[in-house]
Amino acid sequence: MVFLAILIVLPLGMITLQVVLDLDALLGLWGYSLYKVFFIVPPLIYCRRHGVGILSDICKFRHWRRCLPLALGLGGLAMVLFAGVYALLGDRLVDKELIAVKIGEQFKVSSATVLLIAPVTILANSLLEEFFYRGFAFGLLVRKNRRLGYLVPAVAFTGQHLLFIYHWLTPFPLALAVGGLFLLALVLQRIYEKADSLVAPWIIHILGDVAMMGIAVTLLR
């Protein structure tokens, strides 16, 4: 169980190293994306050594119909919440010009390229994160210890996103981001458990990312 928990937080160590060494400035998009290797390689090795089936025990696409209405409803709610908070409170909570600059520098996108990258982020990156945090991390750890199974992946998911954006925000919106990300992680984990499939949480994640990418587009105009 300890080794599994280490694998779950391993990407955070790589992200910290990337930030400290400013690898995205040196290597561009490839430097930013290095941590994603730890979403794929260690889980594949672990699953192979422990006889865990990627499709049968983690992704479980065969159960894709389960909880679809719930997933669509929660995903729609996430879209409304993200877009609504930004529209109503964005000017009060964040420095939009600063964030636009940070998005361009950190993620190597501009108003001309963000729409080209958006589909990859919305579909592929969300699937990768769901595979790692819900299917692998939560799905395997919760079998060994229910409390840690819910806590550790949620903390790691929250930490991953905060390591990239904490310097964009003042304390109050940062606290809102921590609470929102942690709650989202818990909801996605519960939906994964209830549906017994990666599809339902992936749908929620996709719809949430649609809202976030829409916000990014407005910021980069």
C-alpha positions as CSV (number, residue, x, y, z in Angstrom):
1,M,0.0,0.0,0.0
2,V,2.9,2.4,0.8
3,F,4.5,1.8,-2.6
4,L,1.2,2.4,-4.3
5,A,0.7,5.7,-2.4
6,I,4.2,6.7,-3.5
7,L,3.4,6.1,-7.1
8,I,0.2,8.3,-6.7
9,V,2.2,11.3,-5.4
10,L,5.2,10.8,-7.7
11,P,3.9,13.2,-10.4
12,L,3.9,15.9,-7.8
13,G,7.6,15.5,-7.3
14,M,8.2,15.8,-11.0
15,I,6.0,18.9,-11.3
16,T,7.9,20.5,-8.4
17,L,11.2,19.7,-10.2
18,Q,9.8,21.2,-13.5
19,V,8.8,24.4,-11.7
20,V,12.1,24.7,-9.8
21,L,14.2,24.1,-13.0
22,D,11.7,26.1,-15.2
23,L,11.8,23.2,-17.7
24,D,8.8,24.6,-19.6
25,A,11.0,27.7,-20.5
26,L,13.9,25.5,-21.6
27,L,12.0,22.8,-23.4
28,G,8.7,24.4,-24.3
29,L,5.5,22.3,-24.2
30,W,7.6,19.1,-23.8
31,G,9.1,20.5,-20.6
32,Y,5.6,21.2,-19.2
33,S,4.4,17.8,-20.2
34,L,7.2,15.7,-18.7
35,Y,5.2,14.8,-15.5
36,K,2.6,13.1,-17.6
37,V,5.0,10.2,-18.2
38,F,4.4,9.3,-14.5
39,F,0.7,9.0,-15.3
40,I,1.5,6.2,-17.7
41,V,4.7,4.3,-17.2
42,P,4.7,3.5,-13.4
43,P,1.0,2.5,-13.5
44,L,1.5,0.2,-16.4
45,I,4.5,-1.4,-14.7
46,Y,2.7,-1.8,-11.4
47,C,-0.4,-3.3,-13.1
48,R,1.7,-5.8,-15.1
49,R,3.6,-6.9,-12.0
50,H,0.5,-7.3,-9.9
51,G,-1.8,-8.8,-12.5
52,V,-4.1,-5.8,-12.8
53,G,-5.9,-5.5,-16.1
54,I,-5.9,-2.0,-17.5
55,L,-9.1,-2.4,-19.4
56,S,-10.8,-5.0,-17.2
57,D,-9.9,-3.7,-13.7
58,I,-9.2,0.0,-14.2
59,C,-11.0,1.5,-17.2
60,K,-14.0,-0.9,-17.3
61,F,-15.3,0.6,-20.5
62,R,-17.7,-2.3,-20.8
63,H,-19.8,-0.5,-18.1
64,W,-19.9,2.7,-20.1
65,R,-23.7,3.1,-19.8
66,R,-23.7,3.2,-16.0
67,C,-24.5,6.5,-14.4
68,L,-24.5,8.4,-17.8
69,P,-27.5,10.7,-16.9
70,L,-25.9,11.5,-13.5
71,A,-22.5,12.2,-15.2
72,L,-24.1,14.4,-17.8
73,G,-26.0,16.3,-15.1
74,L,-23.0,16.8,-12.8
75,G,-20.8,17.7,-15.8
76,G,-23.4,20.3,-16.9
77,L,-23.5,21.6,-13.3
78,A,-19.7,21.9,-13.3
79,M,-19.8,23.9,-16.5
80,V,-22.4,26.3,-15.1
81,L,-20.5,26.7,-11.8
82,F,-17.2,27.4,-13.4
83,A,-18.5,29.8,-16.1
84,G,-20.9,31.4,-13.6
85,V,-18.3,32.1,-10.9
86,Y,-15.9,33.5,-13.6
87,A,-18.6,35.7,-15.1
88,L,-19.9,37.0,-11.8
89,L,-16.8,37.2,-9.7
90,G,-13.8,37.0,-12.1
91,D,-13.0,40.7,-12.0
92,R,-13.0,40.7,-8.2
93,L,-11.2,37.5,-7.6
94,V,-8.4,37.4,-10.2
95,D,-6.1,39.6,-12.2
96,K,-7.2,38.6,-15.7
97,E,-4.3,40.2,-17.5
98,L,-1.8,38.5,-15.3
99,I,-3.4,35.1,-15.8
100,A,-3.6,35.6,-19.6
101,V,0.2,36.2,-19.6
102,K,0.8,33.2,-17.3
103,I,-1.3,30.9,-19.5
104,G,0.6,32.0,-22.6
105,E,4.0,31.6,-20.9
106,Q,3.3,28.3,-19.1
107,F,1.2,26.4,-21.5
108,K,2.7,27.8,-24.7
109,V,-0.6,28.9,-26.2
110,S,-1.9,32.1,-27.7
111,S,-5.3,33.3,-29.0
112,A,-4.4,31.8,-32.4
113,T,-3.4,28.3,-31.0
114,V,-5.6,27.8,-28.0
115,L,-8.5,26.4,-30.0
116,L,-6.2,23.9,-31.7
117,I,-4.9,22.6,-28.4
118,A,-8.3,22.7,-26.7
119,P,-9.6,19.4,-28.1
120,V,-6.5,17.5,-26.9
121,T,-6.8,19.0,-23.5
122,I,-10.5,18.4,-23.2
123,L,-10.5,14.8,-24.5
124,A,-7.0,13.2,-24.2
125,N,-5.6,15.0,-21.1
126,S,-8.9,14.5,-19.2
127,L,-8.8,10.7,-20.0
128,L,-5.2,10.5,-18.9
129,E,-5.9,12.2,-15.6
130,E,-9.0,10.0,-15.0
131,F,-7.1,6.9,-15.8
132,F,-4.4,7.8,-13.3
133,Y,-6.3,9.5,-10.4
134,R,-9.6,7.6,-10.5
135,G,-8.9,4.3,-12.2
136,F,-5.4,3.6,-11.0
137,A,-4.9,5.6,-7.8
138,F,-8.3,5.6,-6.3
139,G,-9.5,2.3,-7.8
140,L,-6.6,0.3,-6.4
141,L,-5.9,2.2,-3.1
142,V,-9.5,2.2,-2.0
143,R,-9.4,-1.6,-2.0
144,K,-6.6,-1.6,0.5
145,N,-7.8,1.3,2.7
146,R,-11.0,3.1,2.1
147,R,-10.1,6.4,3.9
148,L,-6.7,6.6,2.3
149,G,-8.2,5.6,-1.0
150,Y,-10.4,8.6,-1.0
151,L,-7.9,11.0,0.6
152,V,-4.6,10.5,-1.1
153,P,-5.7,10.6,-4.8
154,A,-7.9,13.7,-4.1
155,V,-5.0,15.5,-2.4
156,A,-2.6,14.5,-5.3
157,F,-5.2,15.7,-7.9
158,T,-5.6,19.0,-6.1
159,G,-1.9,19.4,-5.6
160,Q,-1.1,18.8,-9.2
161,H,-3.3,21.6,-10.4
162,L,-2.3,24.0,-7.7
163,L,1.4,23.6,-8.4
164,F,0.9,25.2,-11.8
165,I,-1.5,28.0,-10.7
166,Y,-0.8,29.0,-7.1
167,H,1.3,32.0,-8.2
168,W,-1.5,33.3,-10.3
169,L,-3.8,33.9,-7.3
170,T,-4.1,35.8,-4.1
171,P,-5.0,33.9,-0.9
172,F,-8.8,34.0,-1.1
173,P,-9.3,32.7,-4.7
174,L,-6.5,30.2,-4.0
175,A,-8.4,28.9,-1.0
176,L,-11.5,28.6,-3.2
177,A,-9.5,26.7,-5.8
178,V,-8.2,24.3,-3.2
179,G,-11.7,23.6,-1.9
180,G,-13.2,23.3,-5.4
181,L,-10.5,21.0,-6.7
182,F,-10.6,18.7,-3.7
183,L,-14.4,18.5,-3.8
184,L,-14.4,17.8,-7.5
185,A,-11.9,15.0,-6.9
186,L,-14.1,13.4,-4.2
187,V,-17.1,13.6,-6.5
188,L,-15.3,12.0,-9.4
189,Q,-14.0,9.2,-7.2
190,R,-17.5,8.5,-5.9
191,I,-18.9,8.5,-9.4
192,Y,-16.1,6.1,-10.6
193,E,-17.0,3.8,-7.7
194,K,-20.7,4.0,-8.3
195,A,-20.5,3.5,-12.1
196,D,-17.7,1.0,-11.8
197,S,-16.3,2.5,-15.0
198,L,-14.0,5.3,-16.1
199,V,-16.5,6.7,-18.6
200,A,-18.8,8.5,-16.1
201,P,-16.1,10.6,-14.3
202,W,-14.4,11.2,-17.7
203,I,-17.6,12.8,-19.0
204,I,-17.8,15.1,-16.0
205,H,-14.1,16.0,-16.4
206,I,-14.7,16.7,-20.2
207,L,-17.6,19.0,-19.5
208,G,-15.7,20.8,-16.8
209,D,-12.7,21.3,-19.1
210,V,-15.0,22.7,-21.8
211,A,-15.9,25.5,-19.4
212,M,-12.3,26.0,-18.4
213,M,-11.0,26.1,-22.0
214,G,-13.8,28.6,-22.8
215,I,-12.5,30.8,-20.0
216,A,-9.0,30.5,-21.3
217,V,-10.2,31.5,-24.8
218,T,-11.8,34.7,-23.4
219,L,-8.7,35.6,-21.4
220,L,-6.4,35.2,-24.4
221,R,-8.4,37.4,-26.8
